[in-house]
Amino acid sequence: MEWHIKRKGEFFYRRAKAEKYRARSAYKLLDLQKKFHIIKSGNIVVDLGAAPGSWSQVALKFVGMNGKVIGVDIKKVLGLDERFEFVLGDIIRPSTLEKLKQKLPRPADVVLSDVSPEFSGIRLRDIGLAMQFSFKSLEIVKDILKPGGIFVSKAFRGADYDTFIKEVRKNFAAVKEVKPSASLKESAEIYILGLKFKKERRPSGKTV
């Protein structure tokens, strides 16, 4: 079993090198794109947890010349083309969200979140921390995604998983739980797709 896991990981690693993607995680998004046509030409895409840049690379392939990709991470992502902008910061901090909103010419069409913490090897702790990022990503989505937009988030099956799914369902017309082919079957990792964002109408502030 360990041999099979290693072989699968090495296959996508070698493929990423050959096709000039920065990480094998690119194939997770490519798989989702093939199945659900998440990203379209002219879209504005926000990539939370962008480093080292593989998901942004994939997004740039599909947004076309009139689209835009904005990456956010605590590690710099450099060397992509002029349709890519970057925000250096932790998504947990409100200041990072403010910097991101300044980069957006209009509400985003798609928000991607492949954020991962630095794993300690303590399974329950790591999954709990990872899910905190998933919840935070959903908070950001509520602030920057256009009505009808799409949210893609990494998640991990664990104590908070069902609660996260419920929260996504509250905010999207349809929700998909998907295991991309490049994701190891033995991993608790899964990707959640929120389709057709139901943007809450904020009070106008008018008095009756």
C-alpha positions in Angstrom: 0.0 0.0 0.0 2.8 2.5 0.9 4.5 1.6 -2.4 1.2 2.4 -4.3 0.9 5.8 -2.5 4.5 6.7 -3.2 4.2 5.7 -6.9 1.0 7.7 -7.4 2.6 10.8 -5.8 5.8 10.4 -7.9 3.7 10.1 -11.1 2.0 13.5 -10.6 5.2 15.0 -9.4 7.1 14.0 -12.5 4.2 15.1 -14.7 4.1 18.5 -13.0 7.9 18.9 -13.7 7.4 17.9 -17.4 4.5 20.2 -17.9 6.1 23.1 -15.9 3.6 23.3 -13.1 5.0 24.4 -9.8 3.4 21.5 -7.8 1.5 18.3 -8.5 -1.6 19.9 -6.8 -2.2 21.6 -10.2 -3.8 18.3 -11.4 -6.4 18.5 -8.6 -7.7 21.8 -10.0 -7.4 20.6 -13.6 -9.5 17.6 -12.7 -12.2 19.8 -11.1 -12.1 22.1 -14.0 -12.6 19.3 -16.5 -15.6 18.0 -14.5 -17.3 21.2 -13.5 -16.0 24.0 -15.8 -15.3 26.2 -12.8 -13.2 28.9 -14.5 -14.3 30.7 -17.6 -12.7 33.2 -20.0 -12.9 36.7 -18.6 -13.3 35.6 -15.0 -11.7 37.2 -12.0 -10.3 34.4 -9.8 -9.0 34.7 -6.3 -6.5 32.0 -5.2 -6.3 31.8 -1.4 -3.2 29.9 -0.2 -1.6 30.4 -3.6 2.0 29.4 -3.0 3.9 28.0 -4.8 1.5 29.1 -7.6 0.3 25.9 -9.3 -3.4 26.6 -8.9 -2.8 30.2 -10.1 -1.0 28.7 -13.1 -4.1 26.6 -13.9 -6.5 29.5 -13.4 -4.5 31.7 -15.8 -4.9 29.0 -18.5 -8.7 29.4 -18.4 -9.3 33.1 -17.7 -8.1 34.2 -21.1 -6.5 37.4 -21.9 -9.2 39.5 -20.4 -9.3 37.6 -17.1 -7.4 38.1 -13.9 -6.0 36.0 -11.1 -5.2 37.3 -7.6 -3.1 35.1 -5.3 -2.9 35.4 -1.5 -0.4 33.8 0.7 2.1 34.3 3.5 4.8 33.2 1.0 5.5 35.2 -2.1 4.4 33.9 -5.5 6.5 35.4 -8.3 7.2 34.9 -12.0 3.6 34.5 -13.3 2.4 36.8 -16.1 0.8 40.3 -16.1 -2.7 38.9 -15.5 -1.6 37.8 -12.1 -1.5 40.0 -9.0 -0.4 39.0 -5.5 -1.3 39.9 -2.0 1.3 39.0 0.7 -0.5 38.2 4.0 -2.3 35.7 6.2 -5.9 35.2 5.3 -6.8 35.1 9.0 -5.9 38.8 9.3 -8.5 41.4 8.4 -5.7 43.6 6.9 -5.1 40.9 4.3 -8.7 40.9 3.2 -8.6 44.7 2.9 -5.5 44.5 0.7 -7.2 41.8 -1.4 -10.4 43.9 -1.9 -8.2 46.8 -3.1 -6.9 44.6 -5.9 -10.4 43.5 -7.0 -11.9 45.6 -9.9 -15.2 43.9 -9.2 -16.6 41.0 -7.1 -14.8 37.7 -7.9 -16.3 35.1 -10.2 -14.4 32.2 -8.5 -12.7 31.9 -5.2 -10.2 29.0 -4.8 -8.9 27.9 -1.4 -6.2 25.2 -1.2 -4.8 26.6 2.0 -2.9 24.2 4.2 -1.2 24.7 7.6 2.2 23.6 8.5 1.4 20.0 9.4 2.8 18.7 12.7 2.1 15.0 12.2 -0.6 15.0 14.9 -3.6 14.1 12.8 -6.5 15.5 14.9 -4.6 18.8 15.5 -3.6 19.2 11.8 -7.1 18.5 10.5 -8.7 20.9 13.1 -6.3 23.7 12.0 -6.8 23.0 8.3 -10.6 23.3 8.8 -10.1 26.7 10.5 -8.7 27.9 7.2 -11.7 26.4 5.3 -14.1 28.3 7.5 -12.1 31.5 7.2 -12.0 31.1 3.4 -15.8 30.8 3.4 -16.0 34.1 5.4 -13.9 35.8 2.8 -16.1 34.4 0.0 -19.1 36.0 1.6 -17.4 39.4 1.3 -15.9 39.2 -2.2 -17.7 36.6 -4.4 -20.4 37.7 -6.9 -23.9 36.3 -6.8 -23.9 33.1 -8.7 -20.2 32.7 -8.2 -18.2 29.5 -7.4 -16.2 28.5 -4.3 -13.7 25.6 -4.3 -12.2 24.7 -0.9 -10.0 22.0 0.4 -11.4 20.3 3.5 -10.6 17.3 5.7 -13.0 14.7 7.0 -13.0 15.2 10.8 -15.0 16.7 13.7 -15.8 20.0 11.9 -16.4 18.6 8.4 -20.2 18.3 8.6 -20.5 21.7 10.1 -18.5 23.2 7.3 -20.7 21.4 4.7 -23.8 22.8 6.3 -22.4 26.3 6.2 -21.5 26.0 2.5 -25.0 24.7 1.8 -26.5 27.8 3.4 -24.7 30.0 1.0 -24.8 28.1 -2.3 -27.6 26.6 -4.4 -25.6 23.4 -5.0 -22.7 21.7 -3.2 -20.4 18.9 -4.5 -18.0 16.8 -2.5 -15.2 15.7 -4.8 -12.0 13.6 -4.5 -9.8 14.6 -7.5 -7.8 11.8 -9.1 -4.5 13.4 -8.1 -5.5 13.4 -4.4 -4.4 10.2 -2.6 -7.3 8.0 -1.8 -5.8 7.3 1.7 -5.8 11.0 2.5 -8.7 12.6 4.5 -8.5 15.5 2.0 -11.5 16.3 -0.1 -12.6 19.3 -2.1 -15.9 21.1 -1.6 -17.5 23.0 -4.5 -20.1 25.6 -3.8 -22.0 26.5 -6.9 -24.2 29.5 -7.5 -23.5 31.7 -4.5 -26.5 33.2 -2.8 -25.3 36.6 -1.9 -27.1 38.0 1.1 -28.7 41.4 0.6 -27.5 43.9 3.1 -29.8 46.4 4.6 -29.9 49.7 2.7 -29.8 51.7 5.9 -33.0 53.6 5.0 -35.5 54.3 7.7 -39.2 53.8 7.2 
